[in-house]
Amino acid sequence: MRYMIKEKFWSWGDDFHISDENGNPVFLVDGQAFSWGDKLSLRDLQGKELAFIDQKLLTFMPKYEIYRNGQLFAEVRKEFNWFNKKFTLDVPGPNDYTIEGSFWAHDFCFLRSGRIVATVSKAIWSWTDTYGIEIEEGEDDISILSACIVIDQVLHDEKNHSSF
């Protein structure tokens, strides 16, 4: 399945639209405007919350938790690495995702058991952050899309903090 994540141009919080490969809206991400840390809700078009993303503060490396149906479902962690950026999407069971690639260019992939199961690339010429995501059949689209939002948040925070 192919998706496009596009950040809203004008919004109080970090809000995103997610569409399918034909440009039809599929999901919305609503970020809370005034909160300690990032708090984002991934919803279907009827408003049902499919995942809630919560940034954990006061951690050595960036860490976010993904909740489904009010229960902790997964964690996204930025891993310590001297030269490359690497993330882990820790989901229940032994089938975690490793996320690696060229984060400077915002092109990365999700690997599970050494096999690429999703690829992500950022549109270069866009007013807002826009990503194309291709997810293999049978993978957990909601977890992967949530992790893409987290990575955008982490990279955006790093970019803002490096300018001081």
PyMOL CGO cylinders between C-alpha atoms (Angstrom):
from pymol import cmd
from pymol.cgo import CYLINDER

trace = [
    CYLINDER, 0.00, 0.00, 0.00, 1.22, 3.48, -0.79, 0.3, 1, 1, 1, 1, 1, 1,
    CYLINDER, 1.22, 3.48, -0.79, 0.53, 6.50, 1.38, 0.3, 1, 1, 1, 1, 1, 1,
    CYLINDER, 0.53, 6.50, 1.38, 1.41, 10.17, 1.37, 0.3, 1, 1, 1, 1, 1, 1,
    CYLINDER, 1.41, 10.17, 1.37, 1.87, 12.04, 4.66, 0.3, 1, 1, 1, 1, 1, 1,
    CYLINDER, 1.87, 12.04, 4.66, 1.62, 15.80, 4.32, 0.3, 1, 1, 1, 1, 1, 1,
    CYLINDER, 1.62, 15.80, 4.32, 2.00, 18.26, 7.18, 0.3, 1, 1, 1, 1, 1, 1,
    CYLINDER, 2.00, 18.26, 7.18, -0.70, 20.92, 7.32, 0.3, 1, 1, 1, 1, 1, 1,
    CYLINDER, -0.70, 20.92, 7.32, 0.62, 24.35, 6.37, 0.3, 1, 1, 1, 1, 1, 1,
    CYLINDER, 0.62, 24.35, 6.37, -1.33, 26.32, 8.99, 0.3, 1, 1, 1, 1, 1, 1,
    CYLINDER, -1.33, 26.32, 8.99, -2.17, 24.63, 12.28, 0.3, 1, 1, 1, 1, 1, 1,
    CYLINDER, -2.17, 24.63, 12.28, -1.80, 25.19, 16.02, 0.3, 1, 1, 1, 1, 1, 1,
    CYLINDER, -1.80, 25.19, 16.02, -0.28, 21.78, 16.64, 0.3, 1, 1, 1, 1, 1, 1,
    CYLINDER, -0.28, 21.78, 16.64, 1.62, 19.36, 14.45, 0.3, 1, 1, 1, 1, 1, 1,
    CYLINDER, 1.62, 19.36, 14.45, -1.19, 18.23, 12.16, 0.3, 1, 1, 1, 1, 1, 1,
    CYLINDER, -1.19, 18.23, 12.16, -0.86, 15.91, 9.16, 0.3, 1, 1, 1, 1, 1, 1,
    CYLINDER, -0.86, 15.91, 9.16, -3.07, 14.50, 6.41, 0.3, 1, 1, 1, 1, 1, 1,
    CYLINDER, -3.07, 14.50, 6.41, -2.47, 10.94, 5.21, 0.3, 1, 1, 1, 1, 1, 1,
    CYLINDER, -2.47, 10.94, 5.21, -3.80, 9.95, 1.79, 0.3, 1, 1, 1, 1, 1, 1,
    CYLINDER, -3.80, 9.95, 1.79, -3.69, 6.83, -0.33, 0.3, 1, 1, 1, 1, 1, 1,
    CYLINDER, -3.69, 6.83, -0.33, -1.78, 6.54, -3.61, 0.3, 1, 1, 1, 1, 1, 1,
    CYLINDER, -1.78, 6.54, -3.61, -4.69, 8.14, -5.49, 0.3, 1, 1, 1, 1, 1, 1,
    CYLINDER, -4.69, 8.14, -5.49, -4.71, 11.22, -3.23, 0.3, 1, 1, 1, 1, 1, 1,
    CYLINDER, -4.71, 11.22, -3.23, -7.85, 10.20, -1.33, 0.3, 1, 1, 1, 1, 1, 1,
    CYLINDER, -7.85, 10.20, -1.33, -7.78, 11.13, 2.38, 0.3, 1, 1, 1, 1, 1, 1,
    CYLINDER, -7.78, 11.13, 2.38, -7.41, 8.08, 4.62, 0.3, 1, 1, 1, 1, 1, 1,
    CYLINDER, -7.41, 8.08, 4.62, -6.22, 9.29, 8.05, 0.3, 1, 1, 1, 1, 1, 1,
    CYLINDER, -6.22, 9.29, 8.05, -5.67, 12.52, 9.99, 0.3, 1, 1, 1, 1, 1, 1,
    CYLINDER, -5.67, 12.52, 9.99, -3.03, 13.23, 12.62, 0.3, 1, 1, 1, 1, 1, 1,
    CYLINDER, -3.03, 13.23, 12.62, -3.97, 15.86, 15.18, 0.3, 1, 1, 1, 1, 1, 1,
    CYLINDER, -3.97, 15.86, 15.18, -1.16, 17.22, 17.36, 0.3, 1, 1, 1, 1, 1, 1,
    CYLINDER, -1.16, 17.22, 17.36, -1.91, 18.93, 20.66, 0.3, 1, 1, 1, 1, 1, 1,
    CYLINDER, -1.91, 18.93, 20.66, -0.83, 22.56, 20.43, 0.3, 1, 1, 1, 1, 1, 1,
    CYLINDER, -0.83, 22.56, 20.43, 0.03, 23.31, 24.04, 0.3, 1, 1, 1, 1, 1, 1,
    CYLINDER, 0.03, 23.31, 24.04, 1.58, 20.31, 25.77, 0.3, 1, 1, 1, 1, 1, 1,
    CYLINDER, 1.58, 20.31, 25.77, 4.84, 19.19, 27.33, 0.3, 1, 1, 1, 1, 1, 1,
    CYLINDER, 4.84, 19.19, 27.33, 6.31, 17.03, 24.61, 0.3, 1, 1, 1, 1, 1, 1,
    CYLINDER, 6.31, 17.03, 24.61, 4.64, 15.88, 21.42, 0.3, 1, 1, 1, 1, 1, 1,
    CYLINDER, 4.64, 15.88, 21.42, 1.19, 14.32, 21.74, 0.3, 1, 1, 1, 1, 1, 1,
    CYLINDER, 1.19, 14.32, 21.74, -0.46, 13.28, 18.49, 0.3, 1, 1, 1, 1, 1, 1,
    CYLINDER, -0.46, 13.28, 18.49, -3.60, 11.35, 17.67, 0.3, 1, 1, 1, 1, 1, 1,
    CYLINDER, -3.60, 11.35, 17.67, -3.84, 9.27, 14.47, 0.3, 1, 1, 1, 1, 1, 1,
    CYLINDER, -3.84, 9.27, 14.47, -7.52, 9.05, 13.50, 0.3, 1, 1, 1, 1, 1, 1,
    CYLINDER, -7.52, 9.05, 13.50, -9.62, 7.65, 10.70, 0.3, 1, 1, 1, 1, 1, 1,
    CYLINDER, -9.62, 7.65, 10.70, -11.89, 10.00, 8.75, 0.3, 1, 1, 1, 1, 1, 1,
    CYLINDER, -11.89, 10.00, 8.75, -14.82, 9.29, 11.09, 0.3, 1, 1, 1, 1, 1, 1,
    CYLINDER, -14.82, 9.29, 11.09, -12.74, 10.56, 14.04, 0.3, 1, 1, 1, 1, 1, 1,
    CYLINDER, -12.74, 10.56, 14.04, -11.99, 7.18, 15.65, 0.3, 1, 1, 1, 1, 1, 1,
    CYLINDER, -11.99, 7.18, 15.65, -8.55, 7.19, 17.28, 0.3, 1, 1, 1, 1, 1, 1,
    CYLINDER, -8.55, 7.19, 17.28, -6.38, 4.41, 15.85, 0.3, 1, 1, 1, 1, 1, 1,
    CYLINDER, -6.38, 4.41, 15.85, -3.17, 5.34, 17.67, 0.3, 1, 1, 1, 1, 1, 1,
    CYLINDER, -3.17, 5.34, 17.67, -1.99, 7.92, 20.19, 0.3, 1, 1, 1, 1, 1, 1,
    CYLINDER, -1.99, 7.92, 20.19, 1.66, 9.02, 20.08, 0.3, 1, 1, 1, 1, 1, 1,
    CYLINDER, 1.66, 9.02, 20.08, 3.21, 10.36, 23.28, 0.3, 1, 1, 1, 1, 1, 1,
    CYLINDER, 3.21, 10.36, 23.28, 6.74, 11.75, 23.57, 0.3, 1, 1, 1, 1, 1, 1,
    CYLINDER, 6.74, 11.75, 23.57, 8.58, 10.66, 26.71, 0.3, 1, 1, 1, 1, 1, 1,
    CYLINDER, 8.58, 10.66, 26.71, 10.55, 13.53, 28.16, 0.3, 1, 1, 1, 1, 1, 1,
    CYLINDER, 10.55, 13.53, 28.16, 13.78, 13.45, 30.18, 0.3, 1, 1, 1, 1, 1, 1,
    CYLINDER, 13.78, 13.45, 30.18, 15.29, 10.53, 28.25, 0.3, 1, 1, 1, 1, 1, 1,
    CYLINDER, 15.29, 10.53, 28.25, 18.86, 10.32, 26.98, 0.3, 1, 1, 1, 1, 1, 1,
    CYLINDER, 18.86, 10.32, 26.98, 17.74, 9.62, 23.41, 0.3, 1, 1, 1, 1, 1, 1,
    CYLINDER, 17.74, 9.62, 23.41, 14.34, 10.55, 21.92, 0.3, 1, 1, 1, 1, 1, 1,
    CYLINDER, 14.34, 10.55, 21.92, 11.63, 8.05, 22.83, 0.3, 1, 1, 1, 1, 1, 1,
    CYLINDER, 11.63, 8.05, 22.83, 7.95, 7.94, 21.93, 0.3, 1, 1, 1, 1, 1, 1,
    CYLINDER, 7.95, 7.94, 21.93, 5.21, 5.54, 22.97, 0.3, 1, 1, 1, 1, 1, 1,
    CYLINDER, 5.21, 5.54, 22.97, 2.38, 4.45, 20.68, 0.3, 1, 1, 1, 1, 1, 1,
    CYLINDER, 2.38, 4.45, 20.68, -0.92, 3.55, 22.34, 0.3, 1, 1, 1, 1, 1, 1,
    CYLINDER, -0.92, 3.55, 22.34, -3.77, 1.62, 20.76, 0.3, 1, 1, 1, 1, 1, 1,
    CYLINDER, -3.77, 1.62, 20.76, -7.14, 1.32, 22.45, 0.3, 1, 1, 1, 1, 1, 1,
    CYLINDER, -7.14, 1.32, 22.45, -5.65, 3.08, 25.47, 0.3, 1, 1, 1, 1, 1, 1,
    CYLINDER, -5.65, 3.08, 25.47, -2.94, 0.42, 25.93, 0.3, 1, 1, 1, 1, 1, 1,
    CYLINDER, -2.94, 0.42, 25.93, 0.79, 0.80, 25.30, 0.3, 1, 1, 1, 1, 1, 1,
    CYLINDER, 0.79, 0.80, 25.30, 1.40, -0.98, 22.01, 0.3, 1, 1, 1, 1, 1, 1,
    CYLINDER, 1.40, -0.98, 22.01, 4.87, 0.02, 20.81, 0.3, 1, 1, 1, 1, 1, 1,
    CYLINDER, 4.87, 0.02, 20.81, 7.86, 2.28, 21.40, 0.3, 1, 1, 1, 1, 1, 1,
    CYLINDER, 7.86, 2.28, 21.40, 9.91, 4.22, 18.89, 0.3, 1, 1, 1, 1, 1, 1,
    CYLINDER, 9.91, 4.22, 18.89, 13.45, 4.95, 20.06, 0.3, 1, 1, 1, 1, 1, 1,
    CYLINDER, 13.45, 4.95, 20.06, 16.31, 6.75, 18.43, 0.3, 1, 1, 1, 1, 1, 1,
    CYLINDER, 16.31, 6.75, 18.43, 19.35, 4.53, 18.87, 0.3, 1, 1, 1, 1, 1, 1,
    CYLINDER, 19.35, 4.53, 18.87, 22.76, 5.86, 19.84, 0.3, 1, 1, 1, 1, 1, 1,
    CYLINDER, 22.76, 5.86, 19.84, 25.09, 5.73, 16.85, 0.3, 1, 1, 1, 1, 1, 1,
    CYLINDER, 25.09, 5.73, 16.85, 28.18, 7.84, 16.16, 0.3, 1, 1, 1, 1, 1, 1,
    CYLINDER, 28.18, 7.84, 16.16, 27.75, 8.36, 12.44, 0.3, 1, 1, 1, 1, 1, 1,
    CYLINDER, 27.75, 8.36, 12.44, 24.27, 7.36, 11.29, 0.3, 1, 1, 1, 1, 1, 1,
    CYLINDER, 24.27, 7.36, 11.29, 20.80, 7.86, 12.63, 0.3, 1, 1, 1, 1, 1, 1,
    CYLINDER, 20.80, 7.86, 12.63, 18.93, 4.70, 13.47, 0.3, 1, 1, 1, 1, 1, 1,
    CYLINDER, 18.93, 4.70, 13.47, 15.56, 4.08, 15.08, 0.3, 1, 1, 1, 1, 1, 1,
    CYLINDER, 15.56, 4.08, 15.08, 13.82, 1.02, 16.49, 0.3, 1, 1, 1, 1, 1, 1,
    CYLINDER, 13.82, 1.02, 16.49, 10.08, 0.40, 16.40, 0.3, 1, 1, 1, 1, 1, 1,
    CYLINDER, 10.08, 0.40, 16.40, 9.61, -2.04, 19.27, 0.3, 1, 1, 1, 1, 1, 1,
    CYLINDER, 9.61, -2.04, 19.27, 6.30, -3.86, 18.83, 0.3, 1, 1, 1, 1, 1, 1,
    CYLINDER, 6.30, -3.86, 18.83, 4.96, -6.81, 20.84, 0.3, 1, 1, 1, 1, 1, 1,
    CYLINDER, 4.96, -6.81, 20.84, 6.70, -10.09, 20.09, 0.3, 1, 1, 1, 1, 1, 1,
    CYLINDER, 6.70, -10.09, 20.09, 10.01, -10.80, 18.38, 0.3, 1, 1, 1, 1, 1, 1,
    CYLINDER, 10.01, -10.80, 18.38, 9.21, -8.89, 15.19, 0.3, 1, 1, 1, 1, 1, 1,
    CYLINDER, 9.21, -8.89, 15.19, 10.60, -5.40, 15.88, 0.3, 1, 1, 1, 1, 1, 1,
    CYLINDER, 10.60, -5.40, 15.88, 11.44, -3.02, 13.06, 0.3, 1, 1, 1, 1, 1, 1,
    CYLINDER, 11.44, -3.02, 13.06, 14.82, -1.42, 12.50, 0.3, 1, 1, 1, 1, 1, 1,
    CYLINDER, 14.82, -1.42, 12.50, 14.59, 1.93, 10.73, 0.3, 1, 1, 1, 1, 1, 1,
    CYLINDER, 14.59, 1.93, 10.73, 17.67, 3.17, 8.90, 0.3, 1, 1, 1, 1, 1, 1,
    CYLINDER, 17.67, 3.17, 8.90, 18.73, 5.15, 5.89, 0.3, 1, 1, 1, 1, 1, 1,
    CYLINDER, 18.73, 5.15, 5.89, 19.69, 8.67, 4.93, 0.3, 1, 1, 1, 1, 1, 1,
    CYLINDER, 19.69, 8.67, 4.93, 17.86, 10.75, 7.49, 0.3, 1, 1, 1, 1, 1, 1,
    CYLINDER, 17.86, 10.75, 7.49, 19.56, 13.93, 6.24, 0.3, 1, 1, 1, 1, 1, 1,
    CYLINDER, 19.56, 13.93, 6.24, 17.80, 13.37, 2.94, 0.3, 1, 1, 1, 1, 1, 1,
    CYLINDER, 17.80, 13.37, 2.94, 14.77, 11.96, 4.78, 0.3, 1, 1, 1, 1, 1, 1,
    CYLINDER, 14.77, 11.96, 4.78, 14.91, 8.69, 2.84, 0.3, 1, 1, 1, 1, 1, 1,
    CYLINDER, 14.91, 8.69, 2.84, 14.78, 5.61, 5.02, 0.3, 1, 1, 1, 1, 1, 1,
    CYLINDER, 14.78, 5.61, 5.02, 13.45, 2.08, 5.21, 0.3, 1, 1, 1, 1, 1, 1,
    CYLINDER, 13.45, 2.08, 5.21, 11.87, -0.23, 7.75, 0.3, 1, 1, 1, 1, 1, 1,
    CYLINDER, 11.87, -0.23, 7.75, 13.52, -3.63, 8.09, 0.3, 1, 1, 1, 1, 1, 1,
    CYLINDER, 13.52, -3.63, 8.09, 12.18, -6.66, 9.87, 0.3, 1, 1, 1, 1, 1, 1,
    CYLINDER, 12.18, -6.66, 9.87, 14.37, -9.76, 10.12, 0.3, 1, 1, 1, 1, 1, 1,
    CYLINDER, 14.37, -9.76, 10.12, 16.75, -8.17, 7.61, 0.3, 1, 1, 1, 1, 1, 1,
    CYLINDER, 16.75, -8.17, 7.61, 14.02, -7.72, 4.96, 0.3, 1, 1, 1, 1, 1, 1,
    CYLINDER, 14.02, -7.72, 4.96, 12.82, -4.29, 3.77, 0.3, 1, 1, 1, 1, 1, 1,
    CYLINDER, 12.82, -4.29, 3.77, 9.09, -4.05, 4.51, 0.3, 1, 1, 1, 1, 1, 1,
    CYLINDER, 9.09, -4.05, 4.51, 8.54, -0.29, 4.00, 0.3, 1, 1, 1, 1, 1, 1,
    CYLINDER, 8.54, -0.29, 4.00, 10.32, 2.58, 2.28, 0.3, 1, 1, 1, 1, 1, 1,
    CYLINDER, 10.32, 2.58, 2.28, 9.93, 6.28, 2.96, 0.3, 1, 1, 1, 1, 1, 1,
    CYLINDER, 9.93, 6.28, 2.96, 11.13, 9.28, 1.01, 0.3, 1, 1, 1, 1, 1, 1,
    CYLINDER, 11.13, 9.28, 1.01, 10.59, 12.98, 1.52, 0.3, 1, 1, 1, 1, 1, 1,
    CYLINDER, 10.59, 12.98, 1.52, 9.48, 15.33, -1.23, 0.3, 1, 1, 1, 1, 1, 1,
    CYLINDER, 9.48, 15.33, -1.23, 12.22, 17.89, -1.76, 0.3, 1, 1, 1, 1, 1, 1,
    CYLINDER, 12.22, 17.89, -1.76, 10.15, 20.69, -3.32, 0.3, 1, 1, 1, 1, 1, 1,
    CYLINDER, 10.15, 20.69, -3.32, 7.24, 21.17, -0.93, 0.3, 1, 1, 1, 1, 1, 1,
    CYLINDER, 7.24, 21.17, -0.93, 6.10, 23.97, 1.39, 0.3, 1, 1, 1, 1, 1, 1,
    CYLINDER, 6.10, 23.97, 1.39, 5.52, 21.49, 4.21, 0.3, 1, 1, 1, 1, 1, 1,
    CYLINDER, 5.52, 21.49, 4.21, 7.00, 18.13, 5.16, 0.3, 1, 1, 1, 1, 1, 1,
    CYLINDER, 7.00, 18.13, 5.16, 5.61, 15.60, 2.69, 0.3, 1, 1, 1, 1, 1, 1,
    CYLINDER, 5.61, 15.60, 2.69, 6.54, 11.91, 2.64, 0.3, 1, 1, 1, 1, 1, 1,
    CYLINDER, 6.54, 11.91, 2.64, 5.76, 9.04, 0.32, 0.3, 1, 1, 1, 1, 1, 1,
    CYLINDER, 5.76, 9.04, 0.32, 5.51, 5.69, 2.11, 0.3, 1, 1, 1, 1, 1, 1,
    CYLINDER, 5.51, 5.69, 2.11, 5.28, 2.28, 0.49, 0.3, 1, 1, 1, 1, 1, 1,
    CYLINDER, 5.28, 2.28, 0.49, 4.35, -0.55, 2.87, 0.3, 1, 1, 1, 1, 1, 1,
    CYLINDER, 4.35, -0.55, 2.87, 4.47, -4.24, 1.97, 0.3, 1, 1, 1, 1, 1, 1,
    CYLINDER, 4.47, -4.24, 1.97, 1.26, -6.26, 2.11, 0.3, 1, 1, 1, 1, 1, 1,
    CYLINDER, 1.26, -6.26, 2.11, 0.59, -7.78, 5.55, 0.3, 1, 1, 1, 1, 1, 1,
    CYLINDER, 0.59, -7.78, 5.55, 2.59, -5.21, 7.54, 0.3, 1, 1, 1, 1, 1, 1,
    CYLINDER, 2.59, -5.21, 7.54, 1.10, -3.06, 10.31, 0.3, 1, 1, 1, 1, 1, 1,
    CYLINDER, 1.10, -3.06, 10.31, 0.33, 0.18, 8.43, 0.3, 1, 1, 1, 1, 1, 1,
    CYLINDER, 0.33, 0.18, 8.43, -0.77, 2.10, 11.54, 0.3, 1, 1, 1, 1, 1, 1,
    CYLINDER, -0.77, 2.10, 11.54, 2.45, 1.34, 13.46, 0.3, 1, 1, 1, 1, 1, 1,
    CYLINDER, 2.45, 1.34, 13.46, 4.65, 2.23, 10.47, 0.3, 1, 1, 1, 1, 1, 1,
    CYLINDER, 4.65, 2.23, 10.47, 2.75, 5.46, 9.75, 0.3, 1, 1, 1, 1, 1, 1,
    CYLINDER, 2.75, 5.46, 9.75, 2.94, 6.39, 13.45, 0.3, 1, 1, 1, 1, 1, 1,
    CYLINDER, 2.94, 6.39, 13.45, 6.71, 5.75, 13.44, 0.3, 1, 1, 1, 1, 1, 1,
    CYLINDER, 6.71, 5.75, 13.44, 7.07, 7.98, 10.35, 0.3, 1, 1, 1, 1, 1, 1,
    CYLINDER, 7.07, 7.98, 10.35, 5.33, 10.81, 12.23, 0.3, 1, 1, 1, 1, 1, 1,
    CYLINDER, 5.33, 10.81, 12.23, 7.67, 10.24, 15.20, 0.3, 1, 1, 1, 1, 1, 1,
    CYLINDER, 7.67, 10.24, 15.20, 10.78, 10.37, 13.00, 0.3, 1, 1, 1, 1, 1, 1,
    CYLINDER, 10.78, 10.37, 13.00, 9.57, 13.61, 11.41, 0.3, 1, 1, 1, 1, 1, 1,
    CYLINDER, 9.57, 13.61, 11.41, 9.09, 15.07, 14.91, 0.3, 1, 1, 1, 1, 1, 1,
    CYLINDER, 9.09, 15.07, 14.91, 12.57, 13.97, 16.06, 0.3, 1, 1, 1, 1, 1, 1,
    CYLINDER, 12.57, 13.97, 16.06, 14.30, 15.28, 12.93, 0.3, 1, 1, 1, 1, 1, 1,
    CYLINDER, 14.30, 15.28, 12.93, 12.37, 18.55, 13.15, 0.3, 1, 1, 1, 1, 1, 1,
    CYLINDER, 12.37, 18.55, 13.15, 13.37, 18.96, 16.84, 0.3, 1, 1, 1, 1, 1, 1,
    CYLINDER, 13.37, 18.96, 16.84, 17.02, 18.21, 16.05, 0.3, 1, 1, 1, 1, 1, 1,
    CYLINDER, 17.02, 18.21, 16.05, 17.01, 20.74, 13.21, 0.3, 1, 1, 1, 1, 1, 1,
    CYLINDER, 17.01, 20.74, 13.21, 15.55, 23.44, 15.49, 0.3, 1, 1, 1, 1, 1, 1,
    CYLINDER, 15.55, 23.44, 15.49, 17.97, 22.73, 18.34, 0.3, 1, 1, 1, 1, 1, 1,
    CYLINDER, 17.97, 22.73, 18.34, 21.06, 22.64, 16.12, 0.3, 1, 1, 1, 1, 1, 1,
    CYLINDER, 21.06, 22.64, 16.12, 20.46, 26.23, 15.00, 0.3, 1, 1, 1, 1, 1, 1,
    CYLINDER, 20.46, 26.23, 15.00, 21.20, 27.70, 18.44, 0.3, 1, 1, 1, 1, 1, 1,
]
cmd.load_cgo(trace, "trace")
